[in-house]
Amino acid sequence: MSRFFFFTICCVLGGILPLLATSSQSQPISQKARDLHFSSIVIDTHDDTTQRLIDPKFDLSVRHTDGSVDIPRMREGGLDAIFFSIYIPGSITGPRAVERALEQIEAVRRQVTLHPNDLALATTAAEVRSAFAAHKIAVLMGVEGGHMIDDDLKNVDKFASLGVRYMTLTHMLNTDWADSSTDKPAHNGLTDFGKQVVVEMNRVGMTVDVSHIADKTFYDVIATSQAPVIASHSSCRALDDAPRNMTDDMIKALAAKGGVIQINYHVGFLSQEFRDADRAAPELGKAIEAETKKRCGDQEACQLIEADKILREYVAQGKLPRVYWTKIIDHIDHAVKLVGADHVGLGSDFDGADMPYGMEDVTHLPQITNALLEKGYSESDIQKILGGNTLRVMQEVENTSKKIGGKP
């Protein structure tokens, strides 16, 4: 089952049917905001563009009219470091899951070889800073779903050695050792082996990502990890009660551990109004799935693009409400008021979820800087949110690894 179909079905069951709003022109950006944005290190901790990179016909160096991410648009939007997601559905397990993960890791690494003037592979905070100084975009990777280690700690080390710097413990389904937020609880959080996975990630310098995991799993991670953890692409449940979002208490616990919540731009995690509309029309998800299959068959890249087009049609027809990009600012502001600017970042989910009106692609990122300035945020706090906090966590994870005898 494709990622989009699986995600849509789960969202319908959970009351989170996704939406892609119609495209729009960029909002006006003040010169102060532009100067601040392009002088800061801007990091996005979760992008699913990897699903396009595995298509040999896709050229990352060309500006595309579909999707959200390519080199020209990253340059225009001032994105300096990107975590490409290594993703396969949780229904694919065993050796095949490992094999497909390795194929995607190679596809990401190949981009650096193909575009050495624009991209630099980064595995440490220092390498991200070095890439920025060299006017290159730092390329990083995160594995989205612990099923890809095939219940073998050696694969944690293998992924780390190839440059993976975080792992989401589950995706939409439970693993054999951790409960997901969108599956029926099976383990009461982390099993003993799941705790060993967290310990091994600490040892090899791989950040634990708590996005997608069940609430009990989250608290088990907090109790087990020796290093700060991140929620690479989650938003605030107080503003939208999606199970994929974090409660205020979870955000506080994450911050107390030194971690960061990177706000997800997906409309299903931003807007309570949208969730309510979805509950009133659950049949829309089935219709979107059917039409997408009709247009694309099993071609993943086609599914992502065509599904977005269908969703835009639904918005234009008034079947679903339009969600505006300013909701991202609402979630950032909520988290900052809760735990301070040291614990908030950006994790868009570009090319893997449905963006709000006005944030269709990476070129719109300066709007976030502009909006935060207009709300009275200090320049130093904005720089932390844009990327500084993620760099701090990376450095702390590296330090923990060295302390316990690992090799990040």
ZABA-20527 format. One record per residue (C-alpha): residue in one letter; x, y, z. Coordinates in pm, 1 decimal, always signed. Example, Ala and Ser with C-alpha at 12.3 -4.5 7.8 and 13.67 -1.06 7.14 Angstrom:
residues 2
  aa        xx        yy        zz
   a   +1230.0    -450.0    +780.0
   s   +1367.0    -106.0    +714.0
end
This chain:
residues 408
  aa        xx        yy        zz
   m      +0.0      +0.0      +0.0
   s    +142.0    +341.7     -91.5
   r    +230.4    +598.3    +167.3
   f     -44.7    +835.9     +60.1
   f    -316.2    +570.0     +59.0
   f    -209.7    +433.5    +394.3
   f    -188.5    +781.9    +542.3
   t    -530.9    +879.6    +405.4
   i    -697.9    +566.3    +539.1
   c    -543.0    +611.2    +882.7
   c    -637.5    +976.6    +885.8
   v    -997.3    +899.4    +796.4
   l   -1014.7    +646.8   +1078.1
   g    -855.2    +894.9   +1316.9
   g   -1048.3   +1195.0   +1191.7
   i    -760.5   +1369.1   +1012.5
   l    -830.0   +1357.5    +638.8
   p    -556.2   +1564.9    +469.9
   l    -591.8   +1867.7    +245.2
   l    -373.7   +2057.5      +5.6
   a    -486.4   +2417.9     -26.4
   t    -470.8   +2597.9    -356.9
   s    -144.5   +2763.7    -450.7
   s     -73.8   +3126.6    -376.8
   q    +184.0   +3393.3    -427.9
   s    +441.9   +3466.2    -160.3
   q    +350.3   +3709.2    +113.1
   p    +538.9   +4041.7    +140.7
   i    +861.7   +4006.0    +338.5
   s   +1025.3   +4301.9    +511.7
   q   +1390.9   +4372.0    +443.0
   k   +1468.2   +4310.9    +810.2
   a   +1304.8   +3968.8    +793.1
   r   +1479.7   +3884.4    +467.4
   d   +1820.3   +3982.6    +606.8
   l   +1760.5   +3780.1    +924.2
   h   +1630.4   +3476.4    +740.0
   f   +1915.2   +3452.8    +490.2
   s   +2183.2   +3513.0    +752.8
   s   +2045.7   +3235.9    +976.3
   i   +2095.9   +2861.0    +943.6
   v   +1750.3   +2735.3    +847.0
   i   +1689.6   +2363.1    +901.3
   d   +1391.6   +2147.4    +805.7
   t   +1397.4   +1819.9    +997.9
   h   +1151.3   +1623.8    +784.0
   d   +1102.7   +1614.1    +406.3
   d    +972.7   +1321.8    +202.3
   t   +1136.8   +1429.7    -122.4
   t   +1333.1   +1103.8    -109.4
   q   +1033.1    +934.4    -271.1
   r   +1107.7   +1144.7    -579.1
   l   +1484.2   +1095.4    -560.7
   i   +1449.9    +721.7    -617.7
   d   +1299.4    +799.2    -959.6
   p   +1597.7    +816.2   -1200.0
   k   +1407.9   +1067.4   -1413.1
   f   +1378.7   +1320.8   -1130.1
   d   +1641.2   +1595.5   -1131.5
   l   +1679.9   +1774.3    -796.7
   s   +1881.0   +2053.5    -958.2
   v   +1590.9   +2164.2   -1179.3
   r   +1310.1   +2391.5   -1064.7
   h    +989.7   +2188.1   -1077.6
   t    +630.8   +2305.4   -1106.3
   d    +505.9   +2025.5    -881.3
   g    +613.3   +1901.5    -541.2
   s    +769.1   +2127.5    -278.4
   v   +1145.9   +2080.6    -279.5
   d   +1432.0   +2112.3    -528.3
   i   +1765.0   +2293.1    -520.6
   p   +1653.2   +2615.7    -692.3
   r   +1356.1   +2650.5    -459.4
   m   +1562.8   +2565.7    -150.7
   r   +1798.1   +2845.3    -251.2
   e   +1508.9   +3086.3    -300.6
   g   +1353.4   +2994.3     +32.6
   g   +1679.0   +3009.4    +224.4
   l   +1672.9   +2645.6    +338.4
   d   +2026.0   +2559.9    +448.1
   a   +1989.6   +2206.1    +581.8
   i   +1737.0   +1937.0    +500.0
   f   +1668.2   +1599.1    +656.4
   f   +1552.1   +1367.9    +379.3
   s   +1317.4   +1103.9    +518.8
   i   +1400.2    +738.5    +460.6
   y   +1049.7    +595.0    +445.2
   i    +869.7    +273.0    +358.7
   p    +524.5    +167.2    +486.1
   g    +514.4     -12.1    +819.4
   s    +345.4    -304.9    +648.1
   i    +678.3    -386.2    +477.7
   t    +898.8    -564.0    +730.1
   g   +1188.5    -807.5    +752.2
   p   +1497.8    -803.0    +530.0
   r   +1305.4    -630.3    +250.8
   a   +1246.7    -329.9    +478.6
   v   +1619.5    -300.3    +546.4
   e   +1699.5    -339.7    +177.5
   r   +1458.8     -66.8     +71.9
   a   +1587.4    +166.0    +342.6
   l   +1941.2    +118.0    +216.3
   e   +1826.8    +190.9    -139.7
   q   +1682.7    +523.8     -27.6
   i   +1990.7    +611.7    +175.6
   e   +2200.4    +552.5    -135.2
   a   +1960.2    +766.8    -341.4
   v   +2008.8   +1057.9    -100.4
   r   +2386.4   +1019.6     -86.8
   r   +2395.5   +1004.9    -467.3
   q   +2245.8   +1354.2    -485.1
   v   +2554.2   +1496.9    -315.0
   t   +2773.8   +1329.0    -576.9
   l   +2554.1   +1458.4    -858.1
   h   +2538.1   +1816.4    -728.9
   p   +2861.9   +1886.1    -538.0
   n   +2846.2   +2262.6    -597.3
   d   +2512.3   +2287.4    -418.7
   l   +2497.4   +2002.4    -167.9
   a   +2718.2   +1867.5    +110.7
   l   +2654.9   +1552.8    +314.9
   a   +2641.2   +1641.6    +683.9
   t   +2643.1   +1406.9    +981.4
   t   +2733.3   +1649.7   +1261.4
   a   +2633.8   +1996.4   +1373.8
   a   +2978.9   +2118.8   +1277.9
   e   +2937.6   +1986.3    +924.0
   v   +2605.5   +2168.4    +889.7
   r   +2778.3   +2491.6    +989.3
   s   +3065.0   +2421.2    +749.0
   a   +2821.3   +2364.9    +462.9
   f   +2648.2   +2693.1    +544.4
   a   +2983.7   +2876.1    +544.2
   a   +3059.3   +2723.4    +203.1
   h   +2718.3   +2834.9     +69.5
   k   +2604.0   +2476.4     +26.3
   i   +2287.5   +2304.0    +142.1
   a   +2357.4   +2044.6    +410.7
   v   +2201.4   +1706.4    +331.9
   l   +2102.5   +1488.7    +627.3
   m   +1883.1   +1181.8    +671.9
   g   +1626.7   +1047.6    +916.1
   v   +1476.0    +698.3    +909.6
   e   +1097.2    +723.0    +946.9
   g    +993.8    +401.5   +1113.6
   g   +1181.7    +159.2   +1338.6
   h   +1046.5    -138.7   +1142.2
   m   +1334.3     -74.7    +900.9
   i   +1592.6    -211.0   +1147.2
   d   +1424.0    -555.1   +1126.7
   d   +1451.6    -601.1   +1505.9
   d   +1831.5    -601.2   +1483.2
   l   +2047.3    -348.0   +1668.8
   k   +2322.5    -400.5   +1410.9
   n   +2106.0    -215.2   +1160.5
   v   +2094.6     +88.1   +1388.7
   d   +2472.7     +98.8   +1368.4
   k   +2463.6     +35.6    +991.7
   f   +2225.3    +324.9    +928.9
   a   +2430.0    +554.3   +1151.2
   s   +2750.2    +464.3    +965.9
   l   +2581.3    +566.6    +638.9
   g   +2488.9    +907.8    +775.4
   v   +2141.0    +865.1    +925.9
   r   +2111.2   +1102.1   +1221.8
   y   +1767.3   +1032.1   +1361.1
   m   +1511.6    +754.0   +1362.4
   t   +1137.4    +775.9   +1422.5
   l   +1062.4    +470.8   +1636.4
   t    +734.2    +389.1   +1458.8
   h    +529.7    +509.3   +1165.3
   m    +153.0    +453.1   +1138.5
   l    +173.8     +91.4   +1262.0
   n    +326.6     -56.0   +1575.9
   t    +664.0    -220.5   +1545.0
   d    +741.7    -543.0   +1731.1
   w    +883.7    -329.2   +2010.2
   a    +703.6      +7.4   +2017.2
   d    +344.6    +132.7   +2001.9
   s    +239.4    +387.2   +1737.9
   s      -1.5    +675.0   +1797.2
   t    -221.9    +551.3   +1511.8
   d    -240.7    +180.8   +1590.6
   k    -403.7     -25.1   +1866.1
   p    -167.9     -47.7   +2168.0
   a     +15.6    -379.3   +2179.9
   h    +318.4    -326.4   +2405.8
   n    +216.8     -63.5   +2661.9
   g    +481.6    +167.6   +2515.4
   l    +835.1     +36.5   +2463.1
   t    +929.0    -328.6   +2515.0
   d   +1261.9    -417.7   +2675.2
   f   +1407.1    -451.0   +2325.4
   g   +1264.1    -110.2   +2237.4
   k   +1455.6     +38.1   +2528.5
   q   +1769.5    -131.7   +2396.5
   v   +1707.0     +40.9   +2061.8
   v   +1699.8    +379.2   +2235.6
   v   +2021.4    +298.7   +2425.6
   e   +2192.3    +189.4   +2102.2
   m   +2081.0    +508.1   +1926.8
   n   +2234.6    +708.5   +2210.5
   r   +2556.7    +511.8   +2171.2
   v   +2594.4    +562.6   +1795.4
   g   +2490.0    +929.5   +1797.8
   m   +2147.6    +891.3   +1637.7
   t   +1876.1   +1120.0   +1774.3
   v   +1557.3    +950.5   +1893.8
   d   +1254.4   +1093.9   +1711.0
   v    +926.0   +1072.5   +1903.7
   s    +694.1   +1176.6   +1620.1
   h    +438.0    +904.6   +1537.2
   i    +477.8    +710.8   +1862.7
   a    +203.3    +655.5   +2119.7
   d    +192.8    +872.0   +2430.5
   k    +308.9    +587.6   +2658.0
   t    +593.0    +510.0   +2418.1
   f    +694.1    +875.4   +2436.2
   y    +720.4    +871.4   +2814.6
   d    +918.9    +545.7   +2803.7
   v   +1162.6    +715.4   +2563.7
   i   +1196.3   +1015.6   +2793.2
   a   +1276.0    +782.6   +3083.7
   t   +1525.8    +576.4   +2881.9
   s   +1723.6    +815.5   +2661.4
   q   +2042.6    +967.8   +2797.0
   a   +2033.4   +1238.5   +2528.6
   p   +1773.3   +1497.7   +2424.7
   v   +1511.6   +1375.1   +2176.7
   i   +1314.3   +1547.9   +1902.1
   a    +966.5   +1536.7   +1753.0
   s   +1084.1   +1588.6   +1396.6
   h    +739.9   +1665.9   +1250.8
   s    +465.2   +1708.8   +1510.0
   s    +237.3   +1994.3   +1609.7
   c     +37.4   +2088.0   +1921.1
   r    -259.5   +1877.9   +2031.3
   a    -402.6   +2169.1   +2230.1
   l    -474.8   +2341.4   +1896.1
   d    -564.9   +2030.0   +1694.2
   d    -637.5   +1705.6   +1878.3
   a    -476.0   +1476.8   +1622.6
   p    -312.2   +1177.4   +1795.0
   r      +4.7   +1255.1   +1597.2
   n     +33.1   +1588.3   +1778.6
   m    +185.6   +1638.5   +2122.6
   t      -4.0   +1731.9   +2437.3
   d    +115.5   +2026.4   +2644.8
   d    +247.2   +1786.3   +2908.9
   m    +443.2   +1594.9   +2645.3
   i    +593.9   +1916.1   +2507.8
   k    +696.3   +2013.9   +2861.9
   a    +857.3   +1674.2   +2919.2
   l   +1036.4   +1697.7   +2584.4
   a   +1172.2   +2040.4   +2676.4
   a   +1276.9   +1928.4   +3022.8
   k   +1486.9   +1662.9   +2849.6
   g   +1647.8   +1937.1   +2636.8
   g   +1461.6   +1836.8   +2323.2
   v   +1280.7   +2017.4   +2041.6
   i    +935.4   +1991.6   +1884.7
   q    +964.3   +2068.0   +1513.0
   i    +625.5   +2194.7   +1396.3
   n    +460.1   +1999.0   +1113.0
   y    +288.1   +2202.9    +838.1
   h     +36.1   +1933.9    +739.4
   v    -314.6   +2080.0    +750.6
   g    -452.2   +1775.8    +933.5
   f    -223.4   +1858.0   +1226.0
   l    -275.3   +2236.2   +1216.0
   s    -650.3   +2291.1   +1201.3
   q    -919.5   +2164.9   +1436.3
   e   -1175.2   +2303.2   +1191.8
   f   -1036.9   +2073.2    +927.9
   r   -1056.2   +1769.7   +1156.8
   d   -1417.5   +1849.0   +1233.6
   a   -1500.9   +1879.3    +863.5
   d   -1334.3   +1545.6    +798.1
   r   -1543.2   +1371.6   +1063.0
   a   -1854.8   +1497.3    +887.8
   a   -1747.3   +1351.8    +550.1
   p   -1537.2   +1033.5    +595.1
   e   -1628.7    +916.8    +245.4
   l   -1394.2   +1175.3     +91.9
   g   -1086.4    +973.6    +180.8
   k   -1212.3    +670.3     -10.2
   a   -1295.3    +885.7    -310.9
   i    -945.9   +1039.4    -311.0
   e    -786.1    +694.2    -286.2
   a    -991.2    +556.4    -571.9
   e    -919.5    +847.0    -804.6
   t    -548.0    +849.4    -721.5
   k    -519.0    +478.2    -794.9
   k    -703.2    +531.7   -1121.1
   r    -455.5    +799.4   -1229.8
   c    -133.4    +646.3   -1099.8
   g    -162.5    +278.4   -1026.3
   d    +121.1    +191.1    -784.4
   q    +363.0    +467.1    -888.6
   e    +459.2    +644.3    -566.4
   a    +581.6    +973.4    -712.7
   c    +270.9   +1005.2    -928.6
   q     +47.3    +931.9    -630.4
   l    +194.8   +1215.2    -425.4
   i    +144.3   +1468.1    -704.1
   e    -195.9   +1355.8    -829.3
   a    -340.6   +1320.4    -480.5
   d    -248.2   +1681.4    -414.9
   k    -428.0   +1787.1    -731.7
   i    -741.4   +1598.8    -629.6
   l    -734.5   +1756.5    -285.7
   r    -710.5   +2102.2    -439.0
   e   -1018.5   +2020.0    -640.6
   y   -1206.1   +1928.7    -323.5
   v   -1110.8   +2260.9    -164.8
   a   -1217.5   +2452.7    -473.5
   q   -1551.2   +2272.7    -463.4
   g   -1601.9   +2371.8    -102.0
   k   -1603.1   +2013.8     +24.2
   l   -1319.6   +2085.0    +268.9
   p   -1217.8   +2405.9    +445.7
   r    -912.2   +2603.3    +339.7
   v    -631.3   +2607.6    +595.2
   y    -391.4   +2901.9    +586.6
   w     -16.9   +2895.0    +653.4
   t     -53.3   +3126.4    +952.2
   k    -169.2   +2821.4   +1149.5
   i    +198.1   +2721.4   +1152.7
   i    +273.8   +3039.6   +1343.3
   d      -7.7   +2963.3   +1589.1
   h    +150.4   +2626.9   +1671.8
   i    +499.9   +2773.8   +1700.3
   d    +368.4   +3045.5   +1929.7
   h    +175.8   +2799.6   +2146.4
   a    +482.8   +2582.3   +2199.4
   v    +706.9   +2882.8   +2268.1
   k    +465.7   +3021.8   +2526.8
   l    +458.6   +2677.8   +2685.8
   v    +829.7   +2592.2   +2704.5
   g   +1028.2   +2882.9   +2557.4
   a   +1197.1   +2946.1   +2224.8
   d   +1481.9   +2702.5   +2301.8
   h   +1263.4   +2400.5   +2229.8
   v   +1081.8   +2472.6   +1902.3
   g   +1187.5   +2416.1   +1541.2
   l   +1060.0   +2344.5   +1189.5
   g    +970.6   +2003.1   +1044.4
   s    +752.9   +2073.2    +741.2
   d    +672.7   +1726.1    +601.4
   f    +710.6   +1878.1    +251.9
   d    +648.7   +1630.0     -30.5
   g    +482.1   +1388.0    +209.8
   a    +181.0   +1575.8    +346.3
   d     -63.3   +1843.7    +243.5
   m     +48.6   +2199.9    +288.9
   p    -169.2   +2491.6    +397.7
   y    -264.4   +2780.2    +172.3
   g     +42.9   +3000.7    +131.2
   m    +303.8   +2737.1    +223.9
   e    +292.6   +2517.3     -84.0
   d    +668.2   +2483.7    -116.3
   v   +1000.7   +2572.8     +38.2
   t   +1014.5   +2918.1    -125.0
   h    +761.7   +3041.6    +134.2
   l    +987.1   +2983.5    +436.8
   p   +1085.0   +3352.1    +478.5
   q    +719.9   +3420.5    +564.3
   i    +773.7   +3237.9    +893.7
   t   +1063.0   +3465.3    +987.1
   n    +861.7   +3770.9    +887.0
   a    +557.7   +3660.7   +1089.3
   l    +762.9   +3590.4   +1400.9
   l    +926.3   +3932.7   +1379.5
   e    +583.2   +4091.3   +1346.8
   k    +473.7   +3906.2   +1661.9
   g    +762.8   +4060.7   +1852.2
   y   +1001.1   +3765.9   +1867.0
   s   +1365.3   +3862.1   +1914.4
   e   +1608.9   +3791.8   +1633.6
   s   +1802.7   +3549.5   +1854.0
   d   +1489.4   +3350.0   +1937.8
   i   +1390.3   +3334.7   +1572.1
   q   +1733.8   +3202.5   +1480.3
   k   +1690.9   +2928.3   +1740.6
   i   +1353.7   +2827.6   +1593.8
   l   +1481.2   +2837.5   +1236.3
   g   +1763.0   +2593.4   +1307.9
   g   +1972.1   +2677.7   +1610.8
   n   +1778.4   +2451.2   +1843.5
   t   +1814.9   +2153.7   +1611.1
   l   +2189.4   +2214.0   +1590.0
   r   +2208.2   +2225.3   +1970.2
   v   +2031.5   +1890.2   +2003.5
   m   +2256.5   +1737.4   +1738.3
   q   +2561.9   +1854.6   +1929.4
   e   +2428.5   +1721.0   +2259.6
   v   +2349.6   +1383.7   +2102.1
   e   +2704.0   +1373.9   +1963.0
   n   +2846.3   +1457.9   +2305.5
   t   +2640.2   +1185.3   +2471.3
   s   +2764.7    +932.9   +2216.8
   k   +3125.6   +1024.7   +2285.6
   k   +3068.2   +1009.7   +2660.1
   i   +2930.8    +655.4   +2651.0
   g   +3186.7    +529.0   +2403.5
   g   +3004.8    +558.8   +2074.0
   k   +3129.1    +684.2   +1738.6
   p   +2899.1    +950.9   +1580.7
end
